[in-house]
Amino acid sequence: MNRISKENWVPQLISVLPPDIVNIIARESEELASDYDHVKALLLKRFKLSPEKFRQLFVKHQKNPETTWDDFYYELQTYFEGWIAGLGITTFKQLKDLMITDQLKKKAPIEFKEHHLDEWSGIISPVDLARKIEEYEDARKTFQKKVTWSYSKDTMKK
């Protein structure tokens, strides 16, 4: 299999991009327009992919039958790196915490997720998330006991 050298990535990329995106790249100097890392950063900034969007792309991405496994690997790598870079993950411990937090988020009650929607994608500490879920469930249990006790007390009066 032939690999495309990095200096040819931008021309190859431009050949498959829509004209409006090619125009964004064309506004750059020739030197910058041929620098793949610069073009990648430019497009990411322009389209503002958030860490949460990268996470979703990483988790849900599927291999296209027309692409190679190498292409699939690079796509997954790009999504994963965008996810962790966007959250400022730089150490193995932070990465481990992120992976555990992601698993906790999958198991969290839907009501809890809805309550914390604004901050959801920024929660990256499993300890903080576990404590918040515990507090939420404790408060919910307390509320349910009060409602049940109040209901049974009211029905006994009748």
C-alpha positions as CSV (number, residue, x, y, z in Angstrom):
1,M,0.0,0.0,0.0
2,N,1.3,3.5,-0.9
3,R,1.4,6.0,1.9
4,I,0.9,9.7,1.2
5,S,3.7,11.8,2.6
6,K,2.7,14.5,5.0
7,E,3.7,17.3,2.7
8,N,1.1,16.0,0.2
9,W,-1.8,15.7,2.7
10,V,-3.2,19.2,2.1
11,P,-3.3,18.9,-1.7
12,Q,-5.0,15.5,-1.3
13,L,-7.4,16.9,1.3
14,I,-8.3,20.0,-0.9
15,S,-9.2,17.7,-3.7
16,V,-12.1,16.2,-1.7
17,L,-13.2,19.3,0.3
18,P,-16.2,21.4,-0.6
19,P,-15.4,24.7,-2.3
20,D,-16.3,26.9,0.7
21,I,-13.8,25.1,2.9
22,V,-11.1,25.2,0.2
23,N,-11.7,29.0,0.1
24,I,-10.9,29.2,3.8
25,I,-7.6,27.5,3.2
26,A,-6.8,29.6,0.1
27,R,-6.9,32.8,2.2
28,E,-3.8,31.6,4.0
29,S,-0.2,32.3,2.7
30,E,1.1,29.6,0.4
31,E,3.5,28.4,3.2
32,L,0.7,28.1,5.8
33,A,-1.8,26.6,3.3
34,S,0.6,23.7,2.6
35,D,1.2,23.0,6.3
36,Y,-1.2,20.3,7.3
37,D,-1.0,21.0,11.0
38,H,-1.8,24.6,10.4
39,V,-4.7,23.8,8.1
40,K,-6.0,21.2,10.6
41,A,-5.9,23.8,13.4
42,L,-7.5,26.5,11.1
43,L,-10.4,24.2,10.2
44,L,-10.9,23.0,13.7
45,K,-11.0,26.6,15.0
46,R,-13.3,27.6,12.2
47,F,-15.8,24.8,12.8
48,K,-15.3,24.8,16.6
49,L,-15.5,21.1,17.3
50,S,-15.8,20.8,21.1
51,P,-14.3,18.1,23.2
52,E,-17.7,16.6,23.6
53,K,-18.2,16.5,19.8
54,F,-14.8,14.8,19.4
55,R,-15.8,12.3,22.1
56,Q,-19.1,11.5,20.3
57,L,-17.2,11.1,17.0
58,F,-14.6,8.8,18.7
59,V,-17.2,6.6,20.4
60,K,-19.7,6.3,17.5
61,H,-17.3,6.3,14.5
62,Q,-17.6,3.2,12.2
63,K,-15.3,2.1,9.5
64,N,-16.6,2.9,6.0
65,P,-16.3,-0.2,3.7
66,E,-14.6,1.9,1.0
67,T,-11.8,3.1,3.4
68,T,-8.7,1.2,4.6
69,W,-8.1,0.2,8.2
70,D,-5.2,2.7,8.2
71,D,-7.7,5.5,7.3
72,F,-10.0,4.3,10.1
73,Y,-7.2,4.2,12.6
74,Y,-6.2,7.8,11.7
75,E,-9.8,9.0,11.9
76,L,-10.2,7.4,15.4
77,Q,-6.8,8.9,16.4
78,T,-7.8,12.4,15.3
79,Y,-11.1,12.2,17.2
80,F,-9.5,10.8,20.3
81,E,-6.7,13.4,20.3
82,G,-9.2,16.2,19.7
83,W,-11.2,15.0,22.6
84,I,-8.3,14.8,25.1
85,A,-6.5,17.9,23.8
86,G,-9.7,19.9,24.2
87,L,-10.0,18.9,27.8
88,G,-6.3,19.6,28.5
89,I,-5.5,16.0,29.2
90,T,-1.7,15.6,29.3
91,T,-0.9,12.9,31.8
92,F,-1.7,9.2,32.1
93,K,-3.5,9.8,35.4
94,Q,-5.7,12.4,33.7
95,L,-6.4,10.0,30.8
96,K,-7.3,7.2,33.3
97,D,-9.6,9.6,35.2
98,L,-11.3,10.6,31.9
99,M,-11.9,7.0,30.9
100,I,-13.4,6.1,34.3
101,T,-15.5,9.3,34.3
102,D,-16.8,8.4,30.8
103,Q,-17.9,5.0,32.1
104,L,-19.6,6.6,35.1
105,K,-21.4,9.1,32.9
106,K,-22.8,6.1,30.9
107,K,-24.3,4.7,34.1
108,A,-25.5,7.9,35.6
109,P,-29.3,8.4,36.0
110,I,-30.9,10.3,33.2
111,E,-32.4,12.9,35.6
112,F,-28.9,13.6,36.9
113,K,-27.6,14.1,33.4
114,E,-30.4,16.5,32.6
115,H,-29.8,18.4,35.8
116,H,-26.1,18.8,35.0
117,L,-26.4,19.4,31.3
118,D,-24.6,22.7,31.2
119,E,-21.5,21.3,32.9
120,W,-21.7,17.7,31.7
121,S,-18.9,17.7,29.1
122,G,-16.5,19.6,31.5
123,I,-16.8,17.0,34.3
124,I,-13.6,15.0,34.0
125,S,-12.9,13.9,37.6
126,P,-14.4,10.5,38.5
127,V,-14.2,11.4,42.2
128,D,-16.2,14.6,41.7
129,L,-18.7,12.9,39.4
130,A,-19.2,10.0,41.8
131,R,-19.8,12.4,44.7
132,K,-22.2,14.5,42.7
133,I,-24.2,11.3,41.8
134,E,-24.2,10.1,45.4
135,E,-25.5,13.5,46.6
136,Y,-28.1,13.5,43.9
137,E,-29.3,10.0,44.8
138,D,-29.3,10.8,48.5
139,A,-31.4,13.9,48.0
140,R,-33.8,12.0,45.7
141,K,-34.2,9.2,48.3
142,T,-34.8,11.8,51.0
143,F,-37.4,13.5,48.9
144,Q,-39.1,10.3,48.0
145,K,-39.4,9.2,51.7
146,K,-41.0,12.6,52.5
147,V,-43.5,12.3,49.7
148,T,-44.3,8.7,50.6
149,W,-44.6,9.5,54.3
150,S,-46.8,12.5,53.5
151,Y,-49.0,10.5,51.1
152,S,-49.5,7.7,53.6
153,K,-50.2,10.2,56.4
154,D,-52.9,12.0,54.3
155,T,-54.6,8.7,53.2
156,M,-54.8,7.5,56.8
157,K,-56.8,10.7,57.8
158,K,-59.6,9.8,55.3
